[in-house]
Amino acid sequence: MGLMLWWADDFRAVFWVAIIPALLSVAMLAFGVQEPDIPRAKRLVSPIHRDSLRRLPAAYWYVVGIGGVFTLARFSEAFLLLRAQQGGLGLAFAPLVLISMNVVYALSAYPIGKLADRMSHGALLAMGLLVLIAADLMLAWDGHWGWVWTGIVCWGLHMGMTQGLLATMVADTAPADLRGTAFGVFNLVSGVALLIASALAGLLWDAYGASTTFFAGAAFSLLALLGMLALKLRR
């Protein structure tokens, strides 16, 4: 009984500590972000207006399409936890999976961002897809801890290579006065794709096992990569 109370207090402490960065984020938005003045004539009645969507160029919709297919390949990180537990990781150490992935993500984001200033965004996104394919194949190949943890590291690396890059591509391809709408549509499509991807991954996991789930993720990544190459050859 005493042990259960200790665990309960421990979990409550985690959530209390999580309030601190949340409050800091709100304070930064309230006191550190200055909104530009927008003339009344430019205010839209609806944030998603048909005329606004028509003004978004083909290059933007290309980014949305690639991002949607890419998100189908990048299902919830909860499946990484499940795979690590299959490899023998105890429940108490499960947070190490997300910690490791996010540490790699954080350490790689800045140098990848510097690299994006000097090379083609499309080429860098293709490299990120290749890293995700490698991560999925490692996670699918075997449940041994060596394969699983290498796959988790590669998963974090692909996030560092692609997350900020997709946002940059959206901003670069959308008109300046429609960037809010452009990000809203992009995140809507990505959110729906993530929901479908996670549901499909769960169905495949239950029906055919973990390997099939990650092989499917690699297949969607390959599909997005082939779509990029096909468009480049067409151009």
Buried (B, 14 or more C-beta within 10 A) or exposed (E): EEEEEEEEEEEEEEEEEEEEEEEEEEEEEEEEEEEEEEEEEEEBEEEEEEEBBEBBEEEBBBBBBBBBBBBBBBBBBEBBBBBBBBBEBEEEEBEBBBEBBBEBBEEBBEEBBEBBEEEEBBEBBBBBBBBBBBBBBBBBBEBEEEBBBBBBBBBBBBBBBBBBBBBBBBBEBBEEEBBEBBBEBBBEBBEEBBEBBBEBBBEBBEEEBBBBBBBBBBEBBBBBBEBBEEEEEEE
